[in-house]
Amino acid sequence: MPDAIAPLFLPCAAGVEALLAEEAQRLLPTRRMLAQRGGVALEGGPLDVMLLNLESRLAQRVLVEVAEGPYRDENDLYQLALGVDWMQWITPQHTLRVDTTAHRSPLRSLNFAALRIKDAVCDLLRDATGERPSVDTQHPDLQLVLHLGEARAVLYVDSSGEPLFKRGWREDKGDAPLKETLAAAMLAAAGWRGTPEAGGALHDPCCGSGTIAIEAAQIACGIAPGLKRRFAFERLLPFTSDEMRADLQRLRSHAQARIHASAVPIYASDVSFRMVDFARRNAQRAGVQAAITFNGGDALERPAPSLPEALPGTLMINPPYGERIDVAGKAAPQAEHDRMRDDRPQRSRENGDEGIDNKEAPSDFFPRLSAHWKRAYTQHAAGWTAYVLSPDMKLPSAMRLKESRRVPLWNGPIECRLFRFDLVAGSARQVR
């Protein structure tokens, strides 16, 4: 696609499609976006591919469609791939890999389907040059993605390489790290833009390795998520001309030039001082250490940050729950007592469960957390709004709070909801 407009697809986590479509529209206002199940479809050229990789916080990858058509067996897939001019993408000195996804495909072996795609690419280059490229399953130059539907197949070039949630700054992580793309989706769903008017201050009292706070700080400071990493397209022929390299450098320079100080304070704390140290080091690598105030301390006891009277605050929390990580701090003794009293094994969403009920999660943690929030966060004049990501659909009852909104989001294989709670003094009925 040296100068051509091609179909693109931006895969994302379930529940993020509409948010990703809005983000992509902001990045490419002249392009038409179509939110679909599992991602966003659009058309774009090489400059759009580079911009989306550099700037998108919500997309998992940027895929370039190179072939699409009906199929009945693996030979049809071979012919489909053989119709692509791979000489425009790679040379025999490049390496490749083929990944396959399927939805109701009649084929029995996805590995054999991937093998036939690889054969087509290698045969075409061997016929044209007398040499064929090699396969590299770890760090390929050309990464292909084959998606098999019930009757039609789509073949993509993955322009990103490593998934886009790998921003290039996280080296220290805890037991259940939140993906950067999901943290960005939580902030986007909350409408938090890093300004006094859109979200105000931010506090994550269970920060772990700092993902939510660091994503927030990068948004508030105008730092592009892909500024510290490389992409697969940089090794592919359509992007290696002097003109394309100059365009990429221009995009990076523009992104670098717009970095500014945060207009709102951001706070992060954790009961584990080890995790706070991890988060602080990650923030330093991400270029936002000066924008975040880090503290140790139990989320059940830490006082609310002191804010200017007119500045609202946003609590954003991905708390411990049974499928991810055990609770610690003040609630831990009660949680351990509950586990000893009830020795039933924890169930998993992957086994078809509808969520973690209060007997499986630390039953003492969430009521204490909401009680602490009512004491510490309802006195601020401009108000605090809390967002909690949880797989427990009965979480509001456990917290004795009425949610004002719930947004479906998936944390890997775990179906969750992002619950919004408006923290006000007194009862919600009195305020209304």
Secondary structure per residue as TSV (DSSP state, phi and psi in degrees):
chain	resnum	aa	ss	phi	psi
A	1	M	-	360.0	53.9
A	2	P	-	-52.3	-51.6
A	3	D	S	-128.1	8.3
A	4	A	-	-86.7	154.3
A	5	I	-	-89.3	127.8
A	6	A	E	-128.9	155.9
A	7	P	E	-65.0	135.0
A	8	L	E	-120.4	153.7
A	9	F	E	-136.9	131.5
A	10	L	E	-111.8	97.6
A	11	P	E	-71.1	151.0
A	12	C	-	-151.9	171.9
A	13	A	-	-67.8	151.6
A	14	A	T	-59.0	137.0
A	15	G	T	94.8	-11.6
A	16	V	-	-100.9	-4.6
A	17	E	H	-54.6	-49.8
A	18	A	H	-65.7	-38.7
A	19	L	H	-65.0	-40.5
A	20	L	H	-66.2	-39.7
A	21	A	H	-60.9	-40.3
A	22	E	H	-65.3	-42.8
A	23	E	H	-63.5	-47.6
A	24	A	H	-62.5	-34.1
A	25	Q	H	-67.4	-35.9
A	26	R	H	-66.1	-38.7
A	27	L	H	-73.3	-37.2
A	28	L	-	-128.9	76.2
A	29	P	T	-64.5	-19.9
A	30	T	T	-90.1	-6.2
A	31	R	S	-95.6	149.5
A	32	R	-	-93.2	126.9
A	33	M	-	-103.9	144.2
A	34	L	E	-131.8	106.8
A	35	A	E	-72.9	127.4
A	36	Q	E	-126.1	173.5
A	37	R	T	-64.1	119.2
A	38	G	T	89.9	3.3
A	39	G	E	165.6	-165.7
A	40	V	E	-130.1	132.2
A	41	A	E	-104.0	143.2
A	42	L	E	-160.2	177.7
A	43	E	E	-119.0	144.6
A	44	G	E	-165.5	165.9
A	45	G	-	-104.2	-173.3
A	46	P	H	-57.2	-39.5
A	47	L	H	-63.1	-39.1
A	48	D	H	-65.0	-40.1
A	49	V	H	-60.4	-45.5
A	50	M	H	-65.2	-42.9
A	51	L	H	-64.6	-43.8
A	52	L	H	-64.3	-41.5
A	53	N	H	-61.5	-40.7
A	54	L	H	-74.0	-35.5
A	55	E	H	-110.9	-19.3
A	56	S	-	-76.0	128.6
A	57	R	S	-94.4	-17.7
A	58	L	S	-106.7	-25.7
A	59	A	-	-72.9	145.1
A	60	Q	S	-84.8	-31.9
A	61	R	-	-155.6	169.2
A	62	V	-	-119.5	109.3
A	63	L	E	-103.4	135.6
A	64	V	E	-106.4	118.2
A	65	E	E	-74.9	127.1
A	66	V	E	-116.8	-15.7
A	67	A	E	-159.3	147.2
A	68	E	E	-155.9	138.7
A	69	G	E	175.5	175.5
A	70	P	E	-75.2	157.7
A	71	Y	-	-152.7	153.6
A	72	R	S	-123.4	-28.6
A	73	D	S	-149.6	-176.7
A	74	E	H	-66.5	-28.2
A	75	N	H	-66.6	-34.4
A	76	D	H	-63.6	-37.8
A	77	L	H	-66.3	-38.9
A	78	Y	H	-60.1	-45.6
A	79	Q	H	-66.7	-36.0
A	80	L	H	-60.8	-47.4
A	81	A	H	-70.6	-30.6
A	82	L	H	-68.2	-19.1
A	83	G	T	-81.2	-1.2
A	84	V	S	-94.7	137.3
A	85	D	-	-82.5	86.2
A	86	W	G	-70.1	-14.6
A	87	M	G	-64.6	-20.3
A	88	Q	G	-81.0	-11.5
A	89	W	T	-107.6	-42.7
A	90	I	-	-143.2	169.9
A	91	T	-	-112.8	171.5
A	92	P	T	-61.9	-17.8
A	93	Q	T	-80.5	-12.5
A	94	H	S	-77.9	163.0
A	95	T	E	-113.0	162.2
A	96	L	E	-145.1	165.6
A	97	R	E	-151.1	147.6
A	98	V	E	-122.0	122.6
A	99	D	E	-107.4	148.1
A	100	T	E	-128.9	135.0
A	101	T	E	-121.9	158.0
A	102	A	E	-149.1	148.1
A	103	H	S	-138.2	105.3
A	104	R	S	62.2	33.4
A	105	S	-	-74.7	140.0
A	106	P	-	-78.3	-10.2
A	107	L	-	-71.9	143.9
A	108	R	S	-84.4	-30.1
A	109	S	-	-125.4	111.8
A	110	L	H	-71.1	-30.1
A	111	N	H	-64.2	-40.3
A	112	F	H	-69.1	-35.1
A	113	A	H	-61.8	-44.8
A	114	A	H	-63.0	-38.0
A	115	L	H	-62.3	-39.3
A	116	R	H	-68.8	-34.3
A	117	I	H	-64.8	-45.1
A	118	K	H	-60.8	-41.2
A	119	D	H	-60.2	-41.9
A	120	A	H	-63.4	-43.9
A	121	V	H	-63.5	-47.0
A	122	C	H	-66.9	-39.8
A	123	D	H	-64.5	-40.9
A	124	L	H	-63.8	-44.9
A	125	L	H	-69.9	-36.0
A	126	R	H	-66.8	-39.1
A	127	D	H	-66.7	-32.6
A	128	A	H	-84.9	-30.8
A	129	T	H	-125.2	-14.5
A	130	G	S	86.0	-2.1
A	131	E	-	-128.7	160.4
A	132	R	-	-131.2	149.2
A	133	P	-	-73.4	163.3
A	134	S	E	-100.9	163.4
A	135	V	E	-94.6	134.2
A	136	D	-	-132.7	109.0
A	137	T	S	-79.9	-12.4
A	138	Q	S	-97.6	-53.9
A	139	H	S	-134.8	68.0
A	140	P	-	-74.6	153.0
A	141	D	S	-75.2	-43.4
A	142	L	E	-111.8	112.5
A	143	Q	E	-108.2	115.6
A	144	L	E	-102.5	145.2
A	145	V	E	-124.1	119.0
A	146	L	E	-104.2	122.6
A	147	H	E	-111.8	125.7
A	148	L	E	-108.2	116.5
A	149	G	-	-89.6	-163.9
A	150	E	S	-69.0	-34.3
A	151	A	S	-138.4	-9.7
A	152	R	E	-126.9	150.3
A	153	A	E	-121.8	146.2
A	154	V	E	-127.9	133.0
A	155	L	E	-115.0	127.1
A	156	Y	E	-118.9	151.1
A	157	V	E	-95.9	125.0
A	158	D	E	-83.5	108.9
A	159	S	S	-82.4	-8.9
A	160	S	S	-90.6	-39.1
A	161	G	S	84.2	-114.9
A	162	E	S	-62.9	144.6
A	163	P	-	-56.8	150.5
A	164	L	T	-71.3	-12.7
A	165	F	T	-69.4	-16.1
A	166	K	-	-82.9	91.2
A	167	R	-	-76.5	-20.6
A	168	G	S	103.3	1.5
A	169	W	-	-115.0	-18.1
A	170	R	-	-86.5	107.2
A	171	E	-	-112.4	-30.5
A	172	D	-	-102.4	124.2
A	173	K	-	-143.0	160.1
A	174	G	-	-96.3	-153.0
A	175	D	S	-77.4	-31.6
A	176	A	S	-138.7	69.6
A	177	P	-	-67.0	138.9
A	178	L	-	-82.1	133.2
A	179	K	-	-65.4	143.8
A	180	E	H	-61.1	-35.6
A	181	T	H	-66.3	-34.7
A	182	L	H	-72.4	-39.5
A	183	A	H	-59.3	-42.9
A	184	A	H	-64.8	-36.3
A	185	A	H	-66.3	-38.6
A	186	M	H	-60.9	-44.4
A	187	L	H	-65.8	-40.5
A	188	A	H	-66.1	-41.4
A	189	A	H	-64.3	-30.1
A	190	A	T	-80.7	-7.5
A	191	G	T	72.0	21.8
A	192	W	-	-84.5	118.8
A	193	R	-	-116.9	4.0
A	194	G	S	79.1	27.7
A	195	T	B	-128.3	160.3
A	196	P	T	-59.7	-29.3
A	197	E	T	-83.7	-26.9
A	198	A	T	-118.7	78.9
A	199	G	B	106.0	-33.4
A	200	G	-	68.9	-144.7
A	201	A	E	-68.3	159.4
A	202	L	E	-132.6	140.0
A	203	H	E	-138.0	127.3
A	204	D	E	-114.0	104.4
A	205	P	T	-83.3	-2.8
A	206	C	T	-128.6	61.6
A	207	C	-	-74.5	-19.0
A	208	G	T	55.4	-128.2
A	209	S	T	-84.5	8.1
A	210	G	T	95.0	14.0
A	211	T	H	-60.2	-49.1
A	212	I	H	-63.3	-47.4
A	213	A	H	-64.2	-39.0
A	214	I	H	-70.4	-42.6
A	215	E	H	-59.4	-44.3
A	216	A	H	-61.6	-43.6
A	217	A	H	-65.0	-38.5
A	218	Q	H	-65.6	-38.2
A	219	I	H	-62.6	-47.4
A	220	A	H	-64.9	-29.1
A	221	C	H	-95.6	0.1
A	222	G	T	71.3	29.9
A	223	I	-	-91.6	123.6
A	224	A	-	-64.4	136.3
A	225	P	T	-64.8	-27.1
A	226	G	T	-98.6	13.8
A	227	L	T	-68.5	-23.9
A	228	K	T	-105.5	16.3
A	229	R	-	-136.3	170.0
A	230	R	-	-107.6	166.7
A	231	F	-	-131.8	155.9
A	232	A	G	-64.4	-33.1
A	233	F	G	-61.9	-21.8
A	234	E	G	-65.2	-16.2
A	235	R	G	-103.4	-1.2
A	236	L	S	-96.6	144.4
A	237	L	G	-56.0	-39.1
A	238	P	G	-62.5	-16.1
A	239	F	G	-114.2	6.0
A	240	T	-	-102.6	2.6
A	241	S	S	-69.7	160.4
A	242	D	H	-59.3	-36.2
A	243	E	H	-65.6	-44.1
A	244	M	H	-67.4	-40.0
A	245	R	H	-64.5	-37.4
A	246	A	H	-65.9	-38.2
A	247	D	H	-65.2	-41.1
A	248	L	H	-65.1	-41.9
A	249	Q	H	-62.8	-37.1
A	250	R	H	-64.7	-42.1
A	251	L	H	-63.0	-42.4
A	252	R	H	-66.0	-40.9
A	253	S	H	-65.1	-39.7
A	254	H	H	-64.0	-42.7
A	255	A	H	-64.0	-39.4
A	256	Q	H	-65.3	-37.9
A	257	A	H	-71.6	-22.9
A	258	R	T	-90.1	-0.8
A	259	I	-	-64.0	136.2
A	260	H	-	-146.3	171.2
A	261	A	-	-71.8	148.5
A	262	S	-	-68.1	139.5
A	263	A	S	-88.7	-5.4
A	264	V	S	-133.5	149.8
A	265	P	-	-77.8	147.1
A	266	I	E	-128.9	132.2
A	267	Y	E	-124.9	144.7
A	268	A	E	-143.4	135.1
A	269	S	E	-146.0	161.0
A	270	D	E	-155.8	150.3
A	271	V	S	-67.0	-24.7
A	272	S	-	-94.7	115.9
A	273	F	H	-67.0	-26.3
A	274	R	H	-63.4	-43.2
A	275	M	H	-67.6	-36.6
A	276	V	H	-61.3	-39.2
A	277	D	H	-65.5	-41.4
A	278	F	H	-58.4	-47.2
A	279	A	H	-63.1	-39.5
A	280	R	H	-65.0	-39.7
A	281	R	H	-69.3	-38.6
A	282	N	H	-62.7	-41.7
A	283	A	H	-63.0	-36.5
A	284	Q	H	-63.8	-44.0
A	285	R	H	-66.6	-30.6
A	286	A	H	-80.4	-6.0
A	287	G	T	80.5	19.8
A	288	V	-	-128.6	19.5
A	289	Q	G	-59.4	-37.5
A	290	A	G	-70.4	-17.1
A	291	A	G	-90.5	-8.5
A	292	I	E	-122.0	134.7
A	293	T	E	-98.2	116.0
A	294	F	E	-100.0	141.3
A	295	N	E	-144.8	153.0
A	296	G	E	-91.5	161.6
A	297	G	-	141.7	151.7
A	298	D	-	-72.1	134.6
A	299	A	T	-62.4	-21.2
A	300	L	T	-82.5	-6.7
A	301	E	T	-129.7	-19.0
A	302	R	-	-65.0	127.5
A	303	P	-	-68.5	157.0
A	304	A	-	-66.7	141.4
A	305	P	-	-59.0	146.9
A	306	S	-	-83.4	120.5
A	307	L	-	-118.6	155.9
A	308	P	-	-56.3	148.2
A	309	E	T	-57.1	-36.2
A	310	A	T	-91.4	-2.4
A	311	L	-	-94.3	119.1
A	312	P	-	-72.5	165.3
A	313	G	E	-129.2	149.7
A	314	T	E	-123.0	122.5
A	315	L	E	-91.8	126.7
A	316	M	E	-128.0	119.2
A	317	I	E	-140.5	133.9
A	318	N	-	-113.2	83.6
A	319	P	-	-73.7	167.5
A	320	P	-	-67.7	133.6
A	321	Y	-	-140.9	160.6
A	322	G	T	-53.4	-33.1
A	323	E	T	-79.0	-15.4
A	324	R	T	-104.6	-57.7
A	325	I	-	-163.9	146.6
A	326	D	-	-75.7	152.9
A	327	V	-	-73.0	153.7
A	328	A	-	-135.0	177.9
A	329	G	G	83.7	-147.8
A	330	K	G	-61.7	-32.0
A	331	A	G	-83.8	-9.3
A	332	A	H	-62.7	-44.9
A	333	P	H	-58.7	-42.4
A	334	Q	H	-66.3	-38.4
A	335	A	H	-63.6	-40.7
A	336	E	H	-64.9	-38.4
A	337	H	H	-63.0	-41.2
A	338	D	H	-63.8	-39.4
A	339	R	H	-66.4	-38.6
A	340	M	H	-67.7	-35.3
A	341	R	H	-72.6	-34.9
A	342	D	-	-122.6	101.0
A	343	D	-	-94.8	16.7
A	344	R	-	-67.0	141.8
A	345	P	-	-67.1	146.3
A	346	Q	-	-67.6	142.0
A	347	R	-	-93.3	161.2
A	348	S	-	-120.1	143.3
A	349	R	G	-59.2	-30.1
A	350	E	G	-66.2	-18.7
A	351	N	G	-97.2	16.3
A	352	G	T	90.0	14.0
A	353	D	-	-71.5	154.4
A	354	E	-	-88.9	-0.9
A	355	G	-	142.8	171.4
A	356	I	-	-92.0	121.5
A	357	D	-	-85.7	175.1
A	358	N	T	-67.2	-18.7
A	359	K	T	-77.3	-18.7
A	360	E	T	-97.0	-31.3
A	361	A	S	-86.9	161.5
A	362	P	-	-61.0	105.1
A	363	S	T	-66.8	-19.2
A	364	D	T	-87.7	-20.9
A	365	F	H	-70.1	-52.2
A	366	F	H	-70.9	-40.9
A	367	P	H	-60.7	-39.7
A	368	R	H	-66.8	-38.0
A	369	L	H	-63.2	-46.7
A	370	S	H	-66.5	-36.6
A	371	A	H	-63.7	-40.1
A	372	H	H	-64.8	-41.9
A	373	W	H	-61.6	-40.2
A	374	K	H	-63.6	-34.9
A	375	R	H	-77.4	-42.1
A	376	A	H	-97.8	-23.4
A	377	Y	S	-114.3	-3.6
A	378	T	S	-94.1	-0.1
A	379	Q	S	-92.8	-10.9
A	380	H	-	-72.9	132.5
A	381	A	T	-59.5	-43.7
A	382	A	T	-81.6	-12.6
A	383	G	-	88.0	154.3
A	384	W	E	-117.8	144.9
A	385	T	E	-121.4	129.3
A	386	A	E	-106.7	138.4
A	387	Y	E	-123.3	125.2
A	388	V	E	-124.3	124.8
A	389	L	E	-93.1	123.8
A	390	S	E	-154.0	147.8
A	391	P	S	-84.0	-6.3
A	392	D	-	-86.7	108.7
A	393	M	T	-68.7	-15.4
A	394	K	T	-99.6	17.7
A	395	L	H	-57.3	-43.4
A	396	P	H	-56.0	-38.5
A	397	S	H	-65.4	-40.5
A	398	A	H	-64.4	-33.3
A	399	M	H	-89.7	-5.9
A	400	R	T	56.5	39.7
A	401	L	-	-129.2	150.4
A	402	K	-	-98.4	120.4
A	403	E	-	-75.1	145.9
A	404	S	S	-97.4	-9.3
A	405	R	E	-166.6	150.2
A	406	R	E	-140.1	129.3
A	407	V	E	-115.7	123.3
A	408	P	E	-68.8	127.0
A	409	L	E	-142.0	150.9
A	410	W	E	-110.6	128.5
A	411	N	E	-100.0	88.6
A	412	G	T	64.3	-125.7
A	413	P	T	-84.3	-0.5
A	414	I	E	-96.6	120.6
A	415	E	E	-77.0	125.3
A	416	C	E	-126.8	173.2
A	417	R	E	-129.2	140.7
A	418	L	E	-95.7	105.3
A	419	F	E	-88.8	136.4
A	420	R	E	-107.1	130.3
A	421	F	E	-124.6	125.7
A	422	D	E	-90.8	113.7
A	423	L	E	-87.2	111.4
A	424	V	-	-129.6	153.7
A	425	A	S	-71.8	140.7
A	426	G	S	77.9	-161.5
A	427	S	-	-89.3	154.7
A	428	A	H	-62.1	-32.3
A	429	R	H	-65.7	-40.8
A	430	Q	H	-64.1	-40.2
A	431	V	H	-64.7	-43.2
A	432	R	-	-64.3	360.0
